[in-house]
Amino acid sequence: MFLHIGGEYVVPIKNIIAIMDLETTTLSKDTKEFLKIAEEEGFIKGISNDIPKSFIITEIDKKSKIYLSPISSVTLQKRAGFINGISNCLKHRNL
């Protein structure tokens, strides 16, 4: 299953490590430093010209990528939960 994270971007749910709120997590000095280093090393991808509200940490083929999303972390987490719920229903029904 895939999660639409904004713009024209979708990521496989199985590759998502974390969905974080940008405003609250960047209050931490450690998170600011983490994002600064990730940007310097080219791991961050902005997906929209809109102001980012969240960031999604992913790992694909042992390579990390952080997406800045204009969609709130709460909305993304609800979408991910909804998609997982559908997936679980389909598994139980053998569809």
C-alpha positions as CSV (number, residue, x, y, z in Angstrom):
1,M,0.0,0.0,0.0
2,F,1.1,3.6,-0.6
3,L,0.6,6.8,1.3
4,H,0.0,10.1,-0.6
5,I,2.2,12.6,1.1
6,G,1.4,15.7,-1.0
7,G,1.9,17.0,-4.5
8,E,2.4,14.1,-6.8
9,Y,4.3,12.0,-4.3
10,V,3.3,8.7,-2.8
11,V,5.6,6.4,-0.7
12,P,5.2,2.7,0.2
13,I,3.9,2.5,3.8
14,K,6.3,-0.3,4.5
15,N,9.2,2.2,3.9
16,I,8.0,4.8,6.3
17,I,10.0,5.0,9.5
18,A,8.4,8.1,11.0
19,I,5.9,10.9,10.3
20,M,6.8,14.0,12.3
21,D,5.1,17.3,12.9
22,L,7.6,20.0,11.7
23,E,6.6,22.7,14.1
24,T,6.6,20.8,17.4
25,T,9.6,18.6,16.7
26,T,11.9,21.4,15.6
27,L,11.6,22.9,19.0
28,S,14.3,20.4,19.9
29,K,17.9,21.4,19.2
30,D,18.7,17.8,18.3
31,T,15.9,17.6,15.7
32,K,17.0,20.9,14.1
33,E,20.6,19.6,13.9
34,F,19.4,16.3,12.4
35,L,17.4,18.1,9.7
36,K,20.3,20.5,9.0
37,I,22.7,17.7,8.5
38,A,20.2,15.7,6.4
39,E,19.7,18.7,4.2
40,E,23.5,19.3,3.8
41,E,23.9,15.6,2.8
42,G,21.1,15.7,0.3
43,F,18.6,13.4,2.1
44,I,15.8,16.0,2.2
45,K,13.3,16.4,-0.6
46,G,10.8,19.2,-0.7
47,I,7.7,18.0,-2.5
48,S,5.7,21.3,-2.7
49,N,6.1,25.0,-2.8
50,D,3.7,25.2,0.1
51,I,5.0,25.7,3.6
52,P,5.9,22.2,5.0
53,K,3.9,21.0,8.0
54,S,5.5,17.6,8.5
55,F,8.4,15.5,7.5
56,I,8.4,11.8,6.6
57,I,11.5,9.7,7.2
58,T,11.7,6.8,4.8
59,E,14.2,4.1,4.0
60,I,14.3,2.4,0.6
61,D,17.0,-0.1,-0.4
62,K,18.9,0.9,2.7
63,K,18.9,4.6,1.7
64,S,17.3,7.2,3.8
65,K,15.1,10.0,2.3
66,I,13.2,12.7,4.2
67,Y,10.2,14.3,2.5
68,L,8.9,17.7,3.6
69,S,5.2,17.6,3.2
70,P,2.5,20.4,3.2
71,I,0.1,17.9,4.8
72,S,-0.1,17.8,8.6
73,S,1.4,14.8,10.4
74,V,-2.0,14.0,12.0
75,T,-3.6,13.8,8.5
76,L,-0.8,11.6,7.2
77,Q,-1.0,9.3,10.2
78,K,-4.8,9.0,9.8
79,R,-4.4,8.2,6.1
80,A,-1.7,5.6,6.9
81,G,-4.0,4.0,9.6
82,F,-6.9,4.0,7.2
83,I,-4.8,2.3,4.5
84,N,-3.5,-0.3,7.0
85,G,-7.1,-0.9,8.1
86,I,-8.2,-1.6,4.6
87,S,-5.2,-3.9,4.0
88,N,-5.9,-5.9,7.2
89,C,-9.6,-6.3,6.2
90,L,-8.6,-7.6,2.8
91,K,-6.2,-10.1,4.3
92,H,-8.9,-11.4,6.7
93,R,-11.3,-11.8,3.8
94,N,-8.6,-13.4,1.6
95,L,-9.2,-10.9,-1.1
